[in-house]
Amino acid sequence: MKLTLKALRVNENLTQEEAAKKVGVSKYTWANYEIGKTYPDVPTIKAIEQAFNVKYNDILFLPNITV
């Protein structure tokens, strides 16, 4: 199942700050990843995979789109 970064975070009941700390980035960086303003580099993607026990192919690096 593919999940956005926000869904990964929410499924673990984490705040943006807690998710950021778990991955080793600032809360502002994490927030920018969630909204698609910036995207993580390869080492950060590896950290996300490890921290959330997911594979790269299961992560959607897109913001939540509301209509």
Order of alpha helices (4+ residues) and beta strands (2+ residues): beta-alpha-alpha-alpha-alpha-beta
